[in-house]
Amino acid sequence: MDISRKLGILVFHGVPAIIGGGIVYALSGESYAAVAVFEMLLIATAGAFLSR
């Protein structure tokens, strides 16, 4: 996998991390723990794609 594809995957996961983190924070009753779990799931899926 070339570097441009890896950067594209990171951007593809970075946007949901920013937008989704705010949504999860608002829906969870202002809990940073829920946001941390959401971010860890995104990091795990990005890592799975990048390790290929």
SVG drawing of the C-alpha trace seen along z (x, -y; Angstrom):
<svg xmlns="http://www.w3.org/2000/svg" viewBox="-28 -18 32 25">
<polyline fill="none" stroke="black" stroke-width="0.4" points="0.0,0.0 1.5,-3.3 1.8,-6.4 -1.0,-8.4 -3.5,-5.6 -2.4,-5.4 -2.8,-9.1 -6.2,-8.9 -7.3,-6.3 -6.1,-8.4 -8.1,-11.4 -11.1,-9.2 -10.9,-8.2 -9.9,-11.6 -13.1,-13.4 -15.4,-11.0 -13.1,-11.3 -13.6,-15.0 -17.3,-15.2 -18.3,-11.9 -16.4,-12.7 -18.6,-15.8 -21.8,-13.9 -20.8,-11.1 -20.0,-13.7 -23.4,-15.4 -25.4,-12.1 -23.6,-10.5 -24.5,-13.2 -21.1,-14.9 -19.0,-11.9 -15.4,-11.9 -15.1,-8.1 -17.6,-7.4 -15.6,-9.7 -12.4,-7.8 -14.0,-4.5 -15.3,-5.9 -11.8,-7.2 -10.2,-3.9 -12.6,-2.0 -11.7,-4.4 -8.0,-4.0 -8.3,-0.2 -10.2,-0.2 -7.6,-2.7 -4.8,-0.5 -6.4,2.6 -6.6,0.9 -3.1,-0.5 -1.5,2.9 -2.6,4.5"/>
</svg>
